[in-house]
Amino acid sequence: MLVNVSQLRGRSEPLSLELDFAEEDLTIESDVCELERPVHVDLVLSLSAALVRIRGRVSAAIKLTCCRCLKPILKSVDKEFNLEYSPDPEAENEGDEFELDYDDLVVGFYRNDQLDLSAVVGEQIVLETPMNPICSESCQGLCDRCGVDLNEGECRCVRETIDPRLAPLAALKQRLK
């Protein structure tokens, strides 16, 4: 959903929006994250000179896959955020370089007086998605040889007690005793 920044210029009060985004509306490109239901967002947009401020709350339920046992996990997202967007600094000629200050690194950018709210919301969901989701701290995962879920029981694989690469060190240790 695009918001025209010029519409904010003529307003005396901030623009309040309550929106729902389906998965296909957002710019989330992830193989590990699916939306369980549409994302609900409450937003307040205000304009100060050319700086757009967005204050909001995102609520979602995302389905992840445990990186240890590959079982599905349902994670609830309820996050407040405050963001600032300024016009995209344009180079005079394509390929020209321009310098950004440290303060420019915490500000997002919009182009042609258009701000894409679906990208803003998608970014907040991605930021709340863990890199290595696990179903529980005690998850034992899958056997690396036969693939049995070790949370459901032991497998019948013969486990070597020592890594074969460390066998020479084990032999040295035995000789030193």
Buried (B, 14 or more C-beta within 10 A) or exposed (E): BEBEBEEBEEEEEBBEBEBEBEBEBBEBEEEBBBBBEBBBBBBBBBBEEEEBBBBBBBBBBBBBBBBBBEEEBEBEBEEEBEBEBBBEEEEEEEEEEEEEEEEEEEBBEBEEBEBBBBBBBBBBBBEBBEEEBBBEEEBEBBBEEEEBBBBEEEBEEEEEEEEEEEEEEEEEEEEEE
